[in-house]
């Protein structure tokens, strides 16, 4: 039961820290980039960067300027590996990104 409560608290904390504005997304992606520099072999950080960049594009309606960097981040995450619980999101987001990038 306490394990469920800890998991719920962790999820709530993560959701509360999610970026809301374009400035938040920009600073959040910069923070992830800094963390990647200190832990370049962490596939989860690369996945988080890809997701943040993808969300930043949607938030800003900027025509997908972050797509190439997001794709590279997802490729790194796939190469380095992520926990099984993250694989569905990783492959789904990569597929969505490849689909939108292939449109004229």
trRosetta pair geometry for C-beta under 8 A, 3 or more apart (Angstrom, degrees):
i j d omega theta_ij theta_ji phi_ij phi_ji
1 4 5.7 -48 -156 30 35 112
1 5 6.7 33 148 -16 64 104
2 5 5.4 -51 -149 37 40 115
2 6 6.3 44 151 -22 68 101
3 6 5.8 -50 -148 34 32 111
3 7 6.5 31 153 -18 63 106
4 7 5.8 -57 -149 37 30 110
4 8 6.2 31 153 -19 66 108
5 8 5.6 -53 -145 37 31 112
5 9 6.2 32 155 -20 65 106
6 9 5.7 -55 -148 37 30 111
6 10 6.3 32 153 -21 64 106
7 10 5.7 -53 -149 35 31 112
7 11 6.4 31 153 -18 64 105
8 11 5.8 -54 -150 36 31 111
8 12 6.3 30 153 -18 65 107
9 12 5.7 -55 -146 38 31 111
9 13 6.2 33 154 -21 65 106
10 13 5.7 -53 -147 35 30 112
10 14 6.4 29 154 -18 64 106
11 14 5.8 -56 -149 37 31 111
11 15 6.3 28 154 -18 65 108
12 15 5.7 -55 -145 38 31 110
12 16 6.2 32 155 -21 65 107
13 16 5.8 -55 -148 35 29 112
13 17 6.5 15 157 -10 63 111
14 17 6.1 -67 -149 42 29 103
14 18 7.1 53 149 -50 62 89
15 18 5.7 -27 -159 -10 38 118
19 24 3.4 163 -151 126 90 105
19 25 4.4 145 128 -71 155 56
19 27 7.6 159 -108 58 123 82
19 28 4.4 -108 -52 -14 127 147
19 52 7.2 78 15 -143 134 99
19 55 7.4 136 66 113 112 131
19 56 7.9 4 94 -82 149 84
19 59 7.9 -61 116 -59 111 165
20 24 5.3 58 39 31 57 160
21 24 4.7 103 51 3 71 102
21 25 7.2 -133 97 -4 40 85
21 59 7.5 137 -173 176 25 136
22 25 5.6 -50 -149 35 36 112
22 26 6.4 39 152 -21 65 105
22 56 6.8 91 -140 -153 70 82
22 59 5.5 174 -84 123 73 119
22 60 5.0 84 -113 -81 123 97
23 26 5.6 -54 -150 35 33 114
23 27 6.4 23 157 -11 67 106
24 27 6.2 -60 -146 42 29 102
24 28 5.9 31 155 -22 66 112
25 28 5.5 -56 -141 39 28 114
25 29 6.2 27 159 -18 65 106
25 52 6.2 164 -158 -179 83 88
25 55 6.3 -152 -123 102 127 96
25 56 3.9 158 153 -98 140 94
25 59 5.7 171 -27 43 152 154
25 60 7.8 -125 61 -34 148 105
26 29 6.1 -55 -146 35 26 106
26 30 6.5 26 154 -18 61 106
26 56 6.9 107 -63 -132 58 134
27 30 5.5 -52 -148 36 35 114
27 31 6.4 40 152 -23 66 102
28 31 5.7 -51 -151 32 32 113
28 32 6.6 31 151 -17 64 103
28 52 5.5 -147 113 -147 110 137
29 32 5.6 -51 -148 36 36 112
29 33 6.4 42 150 -23 65 102
29 49 6.3 89 -145 -142 80 75
29 52 4.7 176 -84 123 86 130
29 53 5.9 89 -118 -70 137 74
29 56 6.4 -29 -38 -42 138 147
30 33 5.5 -50 -149 33 34 115
30 34 6.6 37 151 -20 64 101
31 34 5.7 -51 -153 33 33 113
31 35 6.6 31 150 -17 64 105
32 35 5.6 -55 -150 38 35 111
32 36 6.3 40 150 -24 67 103
32 45 6.1 165 -166 -170 88 85
32 48 5.4 -154 -129 107 136 108
32 49 4.5 177 129 -82 136 84
32 52 6.1 167 2 19 153 153
33 36 5.6 -51 -148 32 32 114
33 37 6.8 39 151 -24 62 99
33 49 6.6 95 -68 -116 65 128
34 37 5.8 -50 -157 26 34 114
34 38 7.1 18 152 -6 63 104
35 38 6.0 -63 -155 43 37 102
35 39 6.1 -21 163 33 74 105
35 42 7.7 -58 142 61 99 144
35 45 5.4 -144 111 -137 111 135
36 39 6.6 -81 -131 68 27 68
36 40 5.9 61 170 -103 71 57
36 42 7.2 -135 -116 57 61 101
36 45 5.0 174 -83 133 79 129
36 46 6.5 93 -116 -74 123 67
36 49 6.5 -4 -49 -44 139 142
37 40 6.9 12 -133 -64 19 91
39 42 4.2 26 135 -10 114 124
39 45 6.1 124 88 -9 109 154
41 80 5.9 170 -169 -141 55 124
42 45 4.2 60 100 5 112 112
42 46 7.1 164 97 -10 63 83
42 80 7.1 60 111 148 10 149
43 46 5.6 -55 -153 37 41 112
43 47 6.2 43 150 -21 71 104
43 76 7.0 -171 -124 130 67 73
43 77 4.5 103 -173 -146 84 59
43 78 7.7 156 -150 -14 122 13
43 79 7.6 -170 -107 70 109 57
43 80 3.4 -174 -73 94 96 106
43 81 4.9 -160 -16 72 161 40
43 82 4.6 -131 117 -65 120 71
44 47 5.5 -51 -147 37 35 114
44 48 6.3 38 152 -22 66 103
44 77 7.2 90 -78 -133 19 105
44 82 5.4 117 -77 -127 69 94
44 83 7.3 20 -77 1 116 91
44 86 6.6 174 -111 -32 89 177
45 48 5.5 -51 -147 35 33 113
45 49 6.5 36 152 -21 64 102
46 49 5.7 -51 -151 33 33 112
46 50 6.6 34 151 -18 64 104
46 73 4.7 -178 -177 -169 76 73
46 74 7.3 172 141 -75 98 18
46 76 4.0 -127 -152 95 155 112
46 77 4.1 -163 93 -61 109 81
46 80 6.4 118 18 31 141 136
47 50 5.7 -54 -151 35 33 112
47 51 6.3 30 154 -16 66 107
47 73 7.0 159 -84 146 19 97
47 74 6.8 66 -113 -111 61 59
47 77 3.9 98 -60 -121 82 153
47 82 5.5 38 -33 -86 149 144
47 86 6.3 74 138 164 171 133
47 89 7.6 85 -180 103 127 106
47 90 5.4 -64 -125 -101 124 103
48 51 5.8 -55 -146 39 31 110
48 52 6.1 31 155 -20 65 109
49 52 5.8 -57 -145 37 29 110
49 53 6.2 27 158 -17 65 107
49 69 7.8 -88 148 146 109 97
49 70 7.5 -163 125 -117 74 57
49 73 4.3 -137 90 -139 106 147
50 53 6.0 -58 -147 38 27 108
50 54 6.3 27 155 -19 64 109
50 70 4.4 99 -148 -164 69 71
50 71 7.4 109 -131 -59 113 15
50 73 3.6 -169 -60 93 87 117
50 74 4.3 103 -125 -53 163 79
50 77 6.6 -90 2 -8 136 135
50 93 6.6 121 126 127 116 133
50 94 7.8 -5 163 -79 151 75
50 97 7.6 -70 -179 -51 109 159
51 54 5.7 -56 -147 37 30 112
51 55 6.3 28 155 -16 65 108
51 70 7.9 129 -39 -147 18 107
51 89 7.7 3 -88 155 131 116
51 93 6.1 -55 -94 -142 82 165
52 55 5.7 -56 -146 40 30 109
52 56 6.2 36 152 -26 64 105
53 56 5.4 -49 -145 32 32 116
53 57 6.7 37 153 -21 62 99
53 66 3.9 -158 -179 159 100 132
53 67 7.8 173 136 -75 114 25
53 69 5.6 -142 -143 93 164 103
53 70 4.0 -155 89 -77 125 98
53 73 6.8 140 16 15 134 146
54 57 5.9 -50 -156 30 32 112
54 58 6.8 27 149 -14 63 104
54 66 7.0 -142 -69 99 33 118
54 67 7.7 67 -101 -102 73 62
54 70 4.9 109 -55 -144 82 153
54 93 6.4 -152 4 -167 171 112
54 96 7.8 78 -158 96 143 117
54 97 6.2 -91 -103 -84 124 111
55 58 5.6 -55 -150 38 37 110
55 59 6.0 39 152 -23 69 107
56 59 5.6 -52 -143 36 31 114
56 60 6.1 12 163 -4 66 114
56 66 5.7 66 77 -8 113 162
57 60 6.3 -69 -141 48 23 97
57 62 5.8 -108 -141 51 63 94
57 63 7.7 -99 -159 68 101 27
57 64 5.1 45 -159 -107 141 44
57 65 6.7 178 -109 38 99 61
57 66 4.9 -137 -56 39 105 107
57 67 6.7 51 -79 -53 161 77
57 70 7.6 -71 -13 -29 130 146
58 61 7.4 19 -174 -69 30 53
62 65 5.1 -52 127 5 117 108
62 66 7.7 70 77 -7 125 90
64 67 4.2 14 174 -31 101 122
64 100 6.4 -176 -98 136 145 119
64 101 7.1 -179 169 -91 148 70
66 69 5.4 -65 -167 51 67 108
66 70 5.4 71 135 -30 89 107
67 70 5.5 -57 -139 38 31 113
67 71 6.2 33 162 -22 67 104
67 97 6.2 162 -147 -163 91 98
67 100 7.0 -135 -115 98 137 108
67 101 5.3 160 166 -88 141 106
68 71 5.8 -53 -148 34 30 112
68 72 6.5 31 154 -18 63 104
68 101 8.0 116 -70 -124 59 134
69 72 5.6 -51 -149 36 34 113
69 73 6.4 37 150 -21 65 104
70 73 5.6 -54 -151 35 33 113
70 74 6.4 31 152 -17 66 104
70 97 5.9 -146 112 -129 119 146
71 74 5.7 -54 -148 37 33 110
71 75 6.3 36 152 -21 66 104
71 94 7.4 96 -130 -139 67 78
71 97 5.7 -177 -82 138 84 135
71 98 7.3 102 -117 -74 117 71
71 101 6.9 10 -61 -47 138 159
72 75 5.6 -51 -147 35 32 114
72 76 6.5 34 153 -19 63 104
73 76 5.7 -53 -152 35 31 112
73 77 6.5 33 150 -20 64 105
74 77 5.5 -52 -147 35 35 114
74 78 6.4 36 153 -19 66 102
74 90 6.5 152 -148 -167 91 82
74 93 6.6 -155 -105 103 133 102
74 94 4.4 160 167 -93 146 98
74 97 6.7 171 -4 40 156 153
75 78 5.8 -52 -149 35 32 110
75 79 6.3 30 153 -17 65 108
75 94 7.9 119 -61 -127 56 125
76 79 5.6 -57 -145 40 31 111
76 80 5.9 16 161 -7 68 114
77 80 6.1 -62 -136 47 25 100
77 81 7.8 -116 172 53 53 9
77 82 5.6 12 178 -44 99 117
77 90 5.7 -142 121 -138 131 127
78 81 7.8 28 -179 -74 24 35
78 82 8.0 -42 -88 -2 35 101
78 90 6.6 157 -75 156 78 128
78 91 8.0 90 -98 -82 112 74
78 94 7.2 36 -51 -75 127 159
82 86 4.1 -84 145 84 126 126
82 87 6.1 168 78 -72 103 63
82 90 5.6 152 35 -48 149 149
83 86 5.1 85 62 9 78 102
83 87 7.6 -122 101 -29 43 83
84 87 5.6 -35 -152 -2 39 120
86 89 5.6 -62 -165 46 58 110
86 90 5.7 61 141 -29 84 108
87 90 5.5 -57 -144 37 33 115
87 91 6.2 21 164 -11 70 107
88 91 6.3 -61 -147 42 26 101
88 92 6.0 24 157 -18 64 114
89 92 5.7 -58 -140 41 27 111
89 93 6.0 23 164 -15 66 111
90 93 6.2 -61 -146 39 22 105
90 94 6.2 21 156 -18 61 111
91 94 5.6 -53 -143 38 31 113
91 95 6.2 35 156 -21 64 106
92 95 5.8 -57 -151 36 28 111
92 96 6.4 28 153 -18 64 106
93 96 5.6 -51 -145 36 33 112
93 97 6.2 34 155 -19 65 107
94 97 5.7 -57 -148 38 29 112
94 98 6.3 28 155 -18 65 106
95 98 5.8 -54 -144 37 30 109
95 99 6.3 31 155 -20 64 107
96 99 5.7 -57 -151 36 29 113
96 100 6.4 20 157 -12 66 107
97 100 6.1 -58 -145 40 30 103
97 101 6.1 27 157 -18 65 111
98 101 5.8 -57 -142 39 29 111
98 102 6.3 27 159 -23 64 109
99 102 6.1 -61 -149 32 26 108
99 103 7.3 33 151 -30 59 98
100 103 5.9 -44 -159 15 39 114
